[in-house]
Amino acid sequence: MQNNSTLTRWFFVIASCFIIGLILWNTYAFFNQLKDNERDKMQIWAAAQTELQNDDKDATISETSLEVIKSNTTTPMIVYSHKDSVYTDRNLHKTKVNSIKKIEKLVTAFSSEYKPIDIRYGNEILATIYYGNSPIINKLKYYPAVLILIMFLFIAGVYLFYQTSKSSEQNKLWAGMAKETAHQIGTPLSSLVGWAEIFKTENVNQEYIKEMEKDIDRLETITDRFSKIGSIPKLIKSDLVAETKDAFAYLQRRSSKLIEFKLDVPDEVIFVQLNAPLYSWTIENLVKNGIDAMKGKGTISIAIKTNAKHARIYVSDTGKGMPKQHFKKIFTPGFTSKKRGWGLGLSLARRIINEYHNGKIRVLKSHADKGTTIEISLKIDERS
């Protein structure tokens, strides 16, 4: 399936390049044909001028030649009279020929486009015609560039549409899977709650029941998290410091003793718009990712810093680090450096922070064998 999709994309690219090349080739041929027609028209015009200069010609020929001369209203030209050493112009705007320097500049430009035509009478050169491209040919010169731009925009539009459609389908798939997972967990969870209540009435060690209730609470939190994927969660003005401490304490209790946890947060309250279950899920994903990078042994640090408008949460590990080219890739669904796993944890973290909380998440720094620091930025809620 993947190979067919790749072949289809390559076929589309090659076909587009072939079409563009064919259009450009035809445009070039058409442009040269127009230039040849322009040259032929000027040859006829020069011949008419020669006839007018010949006093031996009868009036009928002169009138015909005059009509030919009058009919050319598009070709810009400058005629130099050798007898009077005077330049005259036709079909040119007055601002382009209002000085001898401009005229001489046009003469040079016209000579580079077309070979000048001499008007002769016998062996004598009466005048020389310098002419250039008509306005339609000048416009046609830019047609290939415009065409390429249009084709580029078209291809870019198709590509963006394809990517957007693919991303939308993936989002719907993940949202559907998340909701189905929440639904599947809900059924046995209800049964566990019932059994816990029954055990309370039986001669069962209460410590066992408390631990069971903790796991039930945990499962309810997980179910709540999954149920929020694909829908817009409700944000509540919350104390970021308190929520971070709760997530930190939970992870510390349930992690290996080989992991050292460090917490550096302000003493004062920091209010942000937050969905607590999703935020704790984000911190949990970042911490677990750090523990995997350290292979189960090292230091996890969580710190909070603030400025005038934003609160920044830093989650650091002392793991193997990552190359700079992976800084953005790690948040892509499916990307993982582990042999196991689907590569969804960090992509969910980005979705929760960027889309649901209007914040930002990024890899702040990472060095080989020294660890990685991921930064979360959330806007401080200053409303009373």
C-alpha positions in Angstrom: 0.0 0.0 0.0 2.8 2.4 0.9 4.7 1.5 -2.3 1.6 2.2 -4.4 1.2 5.6 -2.7 4.8 6.4 -3.4 4.5 5.4 -7.0 1.4 7.5 -7.4 3.2 10.6 -6.0 6.2 10.1 -8.3 3.9 9.6 -11.3 2.2 12.9 -10.4 5.5 14.7 -10.1 6.9 13.3 -13.4 3.7 14.0 -15.2 3.6 17.6 -13.9 7.2 18.2 -15.0 6.4 16.8 -18.5 3.4 19.0 -18.9 5.3 22.1 -17.7 8.1 21.2 -20.1 5.7 20.8 -23.0 4.0 24.1 -22.3 7.3 25.9 -22.0 8.6 24.4 -25.3 5.4 25.4 -27.1 5.6 28.9 -25.6 9.2 29.3 -26.7 8.3 28.1 -30.2 5.3 30.5 -30.3 7.5 33.4 -29.0 10.1 32.8 -31.8 7.4 32.6 -34.4 6.1 36.0 -33.2 9.6 37.5 -33.5 9.9 36.1 -37.0 6.6 37.7 -37.9 7.7 41.0 -36.3 10.9 40.8 -38.4 8.9 40.1 -41.6 6.5 43.0 -40.9 9.4 45.3 -40.5 10.9 44.2 -43.7 7.7 45.0 -45.5 7.6 48.3 -43.7 11.1 49.1 -44.8 10.4 48.2 -48.3 7.4 50.6 -48.3 9.7 53.3 -47.0 12.1 52.6 -49.8 9.4 53.0 -52.4 8.3 56.3 -50.9 11.8 57.6 -51.1 11.9 56.7 -54.8 10.6 59.6 -56.7 10.4 57.5 -59.9 7.5 55.4 -58.5 4.0 56.3 -59.5 1.3 57.6 -57.1 -0.5 54.3 -56.8 2.6 52.5 -55.4 3.3 55.4 -53.1 -0.3 55.4 -51.7 0.0 51.6 -51.1 3.3 52.1 -49.3 1.8 54.8 -47.2 -1.0 52.5 -46.1 1.6 49.9 -45.1 3.5 52.4 -43.1 0.3 53.7 -41.4 -0.8 50.2 -40.5 2.1 49.5 -38.2 1.0 51.0 -34.9 2.6 48.5 -32.5 6.2 48.0 -33.3 8.4 50.5 -31.5 11.1 52.0 -33.8 13.6 54.7 -34.4 14.5 55.9 -37.9 17.8 57.5 -38.4 18.1 59.8 -41.4 21.7 59.7 -42.7 21.2 62.8 -44.9 19.9 65.0 -42.1 21.5 63.2 -39.1 18.1 63.2 -37.4 16.3 60.5 -35.3 12.5 60.1 -35.7 10.5 57.7 -33.6 7.2 55.8 -34.0 5.0 53.9 -31.5 7.1 55.1 -28.6 6.1 57.1 -25.5 7.5 60.6 -25.6 9.1 60.1 -22.2 11.4 57.4 -23.7 12.7 59.7 -26.5 12.8 63.1 -24.9 16.7 63.2 -24.9 19.4 62.1 -27.3 20.9 59.9 -24.5 17.6 58.0 -24.2 17.3 57.6 -28.0 20.9 56.3 -28.3 20.2 53.9 -25.4 17.1 52.6 -27.2 19.0 52.3 -30.5 21.6 50.0 -28.7 18.8 48.0 -27.1 16.9 47.6 -30.4 20.1 46.6 -32.2 20.6 43.7 -29.7 17.1 42.4 -30.4 16.9 42.7 -34.2 19.3 43.5 -36.9 18.7 47.1 -38.1 17.2 47.6 -41.6 18.7 50.0 -44.1 16.5 51.9 -46.5 18.4 52.3 -49.8 18.0 54.2 -53.0 20.3 52.7 -55.5 23.6 52.3 -53.7 22.9 55.1 -51.2 21.7 54.4 -47.6 19.0 56.9 -47.0 18.0 55.8 -43.5 18.4 53.0 -40.9 15.5 51.5 -39.0 16.1 50.3 -35.4 13.1 48.4 -34.0 12.3 46.3 -31.0 9.6 43.9 -29.7 6.0 44.9 -29.7 4.2 45.1 -26.3 2.6 41.7 -26.8 5.9 40.0 -27.3 7.4 41.8 -24.3 4.5 40.5 -22.2 4.9 37.0 -23.7 8.5 36.9 -22.4 7.2 36.8 -18.8 4.6 34.2 -19.6 6.8 31.1 -18.9 7.8 32.5 -15.5 4.1 33.2 -14.7 3.2 29.7 -15.9 5.8 28.1 -13.7 4.6 30.1 -10.7 1.0 29.0 -11.4 2.0 25.4 -11.7 4.2 25.6 -8.6 1.2 27.1 -6.6 -1.0 24.4 -8.0 1.3 21.6 -7.0 1.8 23.2 -3.5 -1.9 23.5 -3.1 -2.4 19.8 -4.0 0.4 18.8 -1.7 -1.1 20.9 1.2 -4.5 19.5 0.6 -3.1 15.9 0.6 -1.2 16.5 3.8 -4.2 18.2 5.5 -6.5 15.4 4.5 -4.0 12.8 5.7 -3.5 14.6 9.0 -7.3 15.0 9.4 -7.8 11.3 8.8 -5.0 10.4 11.3 -6.5 12.8 13.9 -9.9 11.1 13.5 -8.4 7.7 13.8 -6.4 8.5 17.0 -9.5 10.2 18.5 -11.7 7.2 17.7 -9.1 4.8 19.2 -8.8 6.9 22.3 -12.5 7.1 22.9 -12.9 3.4 22.2 -10.1 2.7 24.7 -11.9 4.9 27.3 -15.1 3.0 26.7 -13.5 -0.4 27.0 -11.7 0.6 30.2 -15.0 1.9 31.6 -16.8 -1.4 31.8 -14.3 -3.4 34.0 -13.6 -0.2 36.0 -17.3 -0.1 37.0 -17.0 -3.7 38.1 -13.9 -2.9 40.1 -15.6 -0.1 41.9 -18.4 -2.5 42.8 -16.0 -5.1 44.1 -14.2 -2.5 46.2 -17.5 -1.6 47.9 -18.2 -5.3 48.6 -14.8 -5.9 50.1 -15.4 -3.0 52.5 -18.2 -5.1 54.1 -16.1 -8.2 54.2 -13.3 -9.2 56.5 -10.6 -7.8 54.1 -7.5 -5.9 55.1 -8.4 -2.2 54.7 -4.9 -1.4 53.4 -5.5 -3.7 50.5 -8.8 -1.9 49.8 -7.0 1.5 49.9 -4.4 0.4 47.4 -7.1 -1.0 45.2 -9.0 2.4 45.4 -5.8 4.2 44.4 -5.5 2.0 41.3 -9.2 2.6 40.6 -8.7 6.4 40.8 -5.7 6.0 38.5 -7.8 4.1 36.0 -10.5 6.7 36.2 -7.9 9.4 35.5 -6.7 7.5 32.5 -10.2 7.0 31.2 -10.9 10.7 31.6 -7.7 11.5 29.7 -8.6 9.3 26.7 -12.2 10.5 26.6 -10.9 14.1 26.1 -8.9 13.2 23.0 -10.6 14.5 19.9 -12.8 17.0 21.8 -12.1 20.4 23.1 -11.4 20.0 26.9 -12.5 22.6 29.4 -9.8 24.8 30.8 -10.0 26.1 34.4 -8.0 28.7 36.1 -5.6 26.6 38.1 -2.4 26.8 40.2 0.4 25.6 37.9 2.7 25.0 40.8 0.3 22.8 42.7 -0.6 20.8 39.7 3.0 20.2 38.8 3.8 19.2 42.4 0.9 16.6 42.3 2.2 15.2 39.0 5.7 15.1 40.4 4.7 13.3 43.6 2.7 10.7 41.7 5.5 9.9 39.4 8.1 9.9 42.1 6.1 7.3 44.2 5.7 5.0 41.2 9.2 5.2 39.7 12.2 3.1 40.4 14.5 4.0 43.3 17.3 4.3 40.8 15.7 7.5 39.5 16.5 10.6 41.4 13.8 13.3 41.2 14.5 17.0 41.6 11.8 19.7 41.8 12.5 23.5 41.6 9.3 25.5 41.7 8.4 29.0 43.0 6.8 29.4 46.4 4.1 31.7 45.1 0.9 30.7 43.2 1.0 30.8 39.4 -2.4 30.8 37.7 -2.9 29.5 34.2 -5.8 28.2 32.2 -5.4 24.5 32.6 -7.0 21.1 32.2 -5.4 19.3 35.1 -5.8 15.7 33.9 -4.3 16.4 30.4 -1.5 18.6 31.9 -0.5 15.8 34.3 -0.6 13.4 31.4 1.8 15.6 29.5 4.3 15.7 32.4 4.0 12.0 32.8 4.8 11.4 29.1 7.8 13.7 29.3 9.1 12.0 32.5 8.6 8.5 31.1 10.3 9.5 27.9 13.3 10.8 30.0 13.4 7.6 32.1 13.5 5.5 28.9 16.4 7.7 27.6 18.3 7.1 30.8 17.6 3.3 30.6 16.0 3.4 34.1 18.8 5.1 35.9 19.6 8.8 36.3 18.1 12.1 37.4 14.8 13.7 36.4 14.4 17.4 37.1 11.3 19.5 36.9 11.5 23.3 37.2 9.2 26.3 36.7 10.4 29.8 35.7 8.3 32.8 35.0 8.5 36.2 33.2 5.9 38.9 32.8 3.5 37.0 30.6 4.5 33.3 30.5 5.3 30.4 32.8 7.8 27.9 31.5 8.1 24.3 32.7 11.4 22.5 32.2 11.6 18.7 32.2 15.2 17.5 32.1 16.8 14.1 32.1 20.4 12.8 32.1 19.9 10.4 29.3 21.7 9.8 26.0 20.4 13.0 24.4 19.4 13.3 20.7 20.8 15.0 17.5 19.5 18.4 16.7 17.7 17.2 13.5 15.4 15.2 15.8 14.3 18.2 17.9 11.1 18.6 15.9 10.7 15.1 14.6 10.2 13.6 18.1 6.7 15.3 18.3 5.6 13.7 15.0 3.1 10.8 15.4 4.9 7.5 14.9 8.4 8.8 15.4 10.3 6.8 18.0 13.9 5.8 18.6 12.9 2.9 20.8 12.5 -0.7 19.5 9.1 -0.8 21.2 6.4 1.8 21.3 4.2 3.6 18.8 5.8 7.0 19.1 2.5 8.6 20.4 3.5 10.0 23.9 5.3 13.2 22.7 2.9 13.8 19.8 0.1 13.7 22.4 2.0 16.1 24.6 2.4 18.6 21.7 -1.3 18.3 20.9 -2.3 18.9 24.5 -0.1 21.9 25.0 -0.2 23.5 21.5 -3.8 22.9 20.5 -5.7 22.5 23.8 -3.8 25.0 25.9 -2.6 27.5 23.3 0.9 27.0 24.6 4.2 25.8 23.1 6.4 22.8 23.6 9.9 22.3 22.2 13.2 20.6 22.9 15.2 23.4 24.5 18.6 21.6 24.4 20.1 18.2 24.2 23.6 16.9 24.3 25.0 13.4 23.7 25.3 11.5 27.0 24.4 14.6 29.0 20.6 14.6 28.6 17.7 16.5 27.2 15.6 19.5 28.4 12.1 20.0 27.1 10.4 23.3 27.6 6.6 24.0 28.0 5.4 27.6 27.8 2.0 28.6 29.0 0.4 32.0 29.3 -0.1 33.3 32.8 -3.7 34.1 33.7 -3.7 37.6 35.4 -7.4 37.9 35.6 -8.8 38.3 39.0 
